[in-house]
Amino acid sequence: MKLLVLWEVIGAKWRALLAGALAGPSMLLTGHKTQHTSLAIYILMRASVLASRCGIKSKRFGNICKPLTWSHGDIFLMCLSSSQILSAYILKQESLPPSYKSFLNKHGGKDVVILEGVKQIASGLPFTNLGLIEKYYKSAGIDIKLDPNMKVPCSIIHANQSCTGHGISFLLQAYARALPVYIPVYLVPALIVHRENLSNRPYTILGKSILGTARSSLFLSVYCTSAWLWTCLLFRIFKRCNIPMVAAGTFPTGMALAIEKKSRRMEISLYCFARAIESFFTCLDDVGYLPQSLKIKRIDIAVFSLSTAIIMHCYAQERDVFRSKYLNVLDWVFGVPPPPCETPRCKKDEIDTSEDF
């Protein structure tokens, strides 16, 4: 009875928000000791996008949220994310989720002994593994003698190659590594989702899939290559290597996102930003800078509850801030038959099905 009274007091406008918040503890069904911080932060990013769209529409918050309408805001967000993620990749890999760390180690294209050498010089620590680096290069047929008094780590990163020559050769290798990542991303949906139209328009559908694969592979390969090129450039200009230099050098790497299709950019930048936030707070915690008040035992449940509360509130009160395909999925889950083309983006989504909210 008390719950029913509370439900009436809250009012219809805020019931969905409360219902969403109460959905957060459902994470406990996966186990009391299993944390899902990465998932919770990613859902929070999704909820933030919806909240920002509501803010842009609002007369009260419209001016505050105006910067969110920047046409290249997704690229700026990717640059911020890259600065943290790639710095962590070089300096503090343990702050990254294991699967993401494995992905970076593969596409970063550098052995762990090389990363350790760059980490030592950037952190101002004495070298302890120059012999291992020389041995690594010797196994690849490169004979090099590293200077323990070096100021910049270019010889550690690419041995006897010039920075430009290394960038060209690395780009070709990175593209070969990126292709297997995106072939299933584009071709599998083409064969499954568009299987009915495949016989009628095989060249159109397969052509778009091949073009998408080539484009996304180029993005990933340029992204990884530019990370080393930008850092080498800064090291050479300022003739030093330290942690701020690494962070500054990895920031412009995010501009590689401009290669991707506009409809995919926000999706990618949000995913990376979620990883960057998790890594950033892990680093703060490790050095003792994280306030005690933020050290909640099950922070993932708190974040997930906040996120689902925002999403459910938007679903009930501001349905037009969703992309139509996501709105259709929620309507199907909750058994609500949606009217045709309810959202302003509906017609656009019908033409370009790769849009994301």
N, C-alpha and C positions, 0 to 999 in steps of 0.2 A: 504493500500500500504506500509506504513512504517513497519507494522508487517511482511509483506512478505520480505521486504529488510532485516530486522533484522534476519529473519529465514534463509536467504541465507548467511548472514555474519557469523552466528553462526557455520554453517557447519554441515554436516550430523553426525559427530562424537558426537556432543554435543546437538543435537536437542532433543534426548530422555531425557537427563538430565533436560533440560529446561521444557519439557512437564511434567515430573514427579513433578518438583517443583511447577508448576502451578496447579497441582492437589490438593495440600495441602489445599487451602481455601474451598474445597468441604466439609470440616468438618462443615462449617457454615450452611450447609443445615439441620443439626440436631437442629439448634437453636443458636442464637448469644450468649446466656448466658450459653449454655451447653458445659462444658469443657470435653475433652477426653485425659487427660494427660497420664493416664495409657496405653491406646491404642497407643498413639503416641510414648511413650518410648519403648513399646514392638516392634512396627514396626521398630524403630530405631535400636534395638538390631538385628533384622533380617537383616536390611540393613548393619549393621556393619559386620555380618558374611560374607555376599557377598563381601563387600569391602576388608575384610581381605583375602579372597580367591584370589581376584584379586591381592592383594599385595604380596601374597606368589608366585604367578606366575610371577610377574614382576621382571625384572633384576635389576631395580633401587631400589625397596623396598623389595626385597626378603630376604636380611639379616636382615632387621629391623623387618620383620613379621615372622621370623623364630620361635620365642617363641610360636606363635599361632599354630604351628604344634605339640606341646606337646601332647602326647597320653592321658595324664590325665589332660589336661587343663580344661575340663568341670567340673571335680571334684574340682579343685582349684577355679574356678569361683563360684561354688556352696558354697564352704566354705566362700568366701568373702560375698556372698549374705546372707548366714545364719547369719553371725556375725551382719549385720545390721538389717535384718528382725526380728530375734529372740530377739535382744536387744530392738528393738522398741516394740515388742510384750509385753515385760516385763516393759519397762520404758516409752514408749511414743506411745501408741496405736493409738492416733489420727493422727499420721503421715502415717498410712497405709490406703489403700482404704477400705471402709466399708465392702465389700464382702470378701475381703482377711482377714480382722480383724476377721470377724465372723468365717471364716474357721480355723484360728489359735486358736481362743478361744475354738472351738469345739475339735480340735485334740491336742491342748496343754494340755487338760485334767485338768486344774486347774480353780477353781472359781476365780472371780474377786477380792474377799477379800484377797486371797492368793497372787495374783499378786501384789496387792497394798502393802501388807506387804513386799514382796521382793523388790519392787520399793523403799520403804521408807528406808530400811536398805542400799540398794545400793547407794542411793542418799545422804546418811548421814543425813536423816531427822528423827525427833523423831517419834516413833510409835504412831499412832492414832486409829488403828483398831485391836489391839491384842485381845480385847474382842470379836469382830466379828469373828475373825479367830477361837478362842476357841469355840464359839457358833456353827460355821459351822462344826467343827470336832465332837462336841457333838451330833449334829443332825445325824451324820453318825455313832454314837456309839463309838466314841473315846474320852476319857477323857484326856485332856492335859492342862498343865499350862505353858504358854510361858514366857520366861525370857525377860523382857524389855531391859536388858543389853547384849543380845546375840551379838556375833561377826559374826556368819554365820547363814544364814536363813534356814538351813536344817530342823529344827523342824517346821518351817512355811510351807515348801514345802511338807514334808511327815510325819509330826507328830512324832509318836513313832517308826515308821519303820526305819530300817537301810537304808543307801543309796543304797546298793545292793538289799536288799529285795524290796525296792520301785521300783527299776529299773525292776525287774522281773515281779512284779504285774502290773506295768504300761504298760509294753510291751504287755502283754496279753490283757489288756483293749484297748490299742491303736490299736492292730491288729483287734479287733472286730469293732472298729470305722472306720478303714480304708477299710475294705471289701466292705461296701455299696458304697464307693466312686468309686472303680475300677470295680465292677461287670458290670455296664452299659458301662464303657469305652471299655471293651473287648468283652463282649457278644453281645451287640447291633450291632457293626460292623460285628461280625461273622454271625449274623442272617440276616443282610441286605446286606452287601457288598458281602459276600461269600454264599449267599443263593442258588445260582445255583450249587455250588460244595458241599453244605452241605449234600445233599442226597448221593453223591458219596463218600465223605470222611468225614463222620460225626465225627468219633473218632479223626482224625487228627486235624480238625479245632477246634472242641470244646476242645480238649486236650490242644492245644496251648492257647486258650482263658482262660482256667482255670489256666494253668501255669502262664500266664501273670498276671492274677488277683492276684494270690497268691504271685508272686514276687513283684509286685508294692505295694501291701498292706504291705508286709514285709518291703519294703523300707520306706514307710511313717511312719510305727509304730516304726521302729528302729531310724529313723530321730528324731521323737518327743521324744522318750525315751532317746536317747543319749544327747539331749539338756539338760535335767535335770541331767543326770549322769555326763557329763563333767563339768557343772557348780558346782555341789556338790563336785566333786573331787578337783577342783581348790580352792574352798572355804575352804575345809578341809586342803589342803596342805599349803596354805598361811595364814589360820586362819583370813581371812578378806573377806568382800564383798563390792565391789565398782563398779562403771560403767565400768572401764577398765577390771575388772575381768569378768564381765558379757559378754563383747564383746569378750574377749579371750576365755571364756568357750564355747561360741556358735559357734566359728569359726570351730573347728574340727567336728561339727555336720554334716557339708556338706559331709564328707567322706561316709556317709550312701548312697550317690548316687551310689557308686560302686556296690550296690546290683542290681540296675536297669540294664536293657539291654543297651548295649553300644549305640545303635541307638536312644535311648530315652534320654540319659543323657544330651546332648547339648540342646535339646528342653526344658527340665525341668530347667536346669541351666540358660538358657536365660530368661525364664519366671520369675524366681525368681530374677535374676539380674535386670530386669526391675523394679520389685517391690522395690528392695533394693535402686536403684538410686532415685526413686520418694520419698521414705521415707527419704533418706539421705538429699536430698535438702530441703525437708519440715522441717526437724529438724534444718538445717542450717538457714533457713528463720525464724523459730520461735525464735531462740536465737540471731538473728540479725547479723549473719555472712555471709549471702548471699549478694554479691555485688549488688548494685542498678542496674547496667547495665544488670544483668541477670533476673531482675524482669519484664519480658515482660507480658503484660496483657493476650495475647492469645499465650502463649509459646507452647501450644499443636499444634497449626497450623504451627508454625515455625519448630518445630521438625518433624511433619508429612510431611511437604514440603521437608525438607532435606532428610528424609528417602525415600520418593517416588522418589525423584530425583536420589538417588543412585541406587535404585532397577530398575528403568526404564533404567538408563544408562547401568547397568550390563546386563539387558535383551536385549538391542540392540547391545552391544559391546562384552560382555563376557558371552555368554549364557551357556558355559560349567561349570560355577560356581554354577548353579542351580541344585538341585536334579530334576530328570527327571519328576516326577509327578507334581512338582510345575511349571516347565517349560511348561508342557502340559496344565495346567490350564490357564496360562497366554496366551499361544497360542490360546486356545479356546476362551478366553475373547476377544482377539484382532483379531480373525479370521485368524490366521496364521497357516497353516498346517505344523507341524514340521516333519522333516525327522526322520525315525526310529532310535532309540538308538543314539540320537545326543550327549548326554553328557557322559563323562567317567563313571558316576555312574549309567547309565541306566540299565545295566545288573544286577548290584548289587541290584538296587531298585526293579527290577522285582522279585528277589528272596525274598528280605526282604522289604515289603511294608510299614514298620513302620519307615523308614528313613525320616528325616526332613532336610530342608536346614537351 
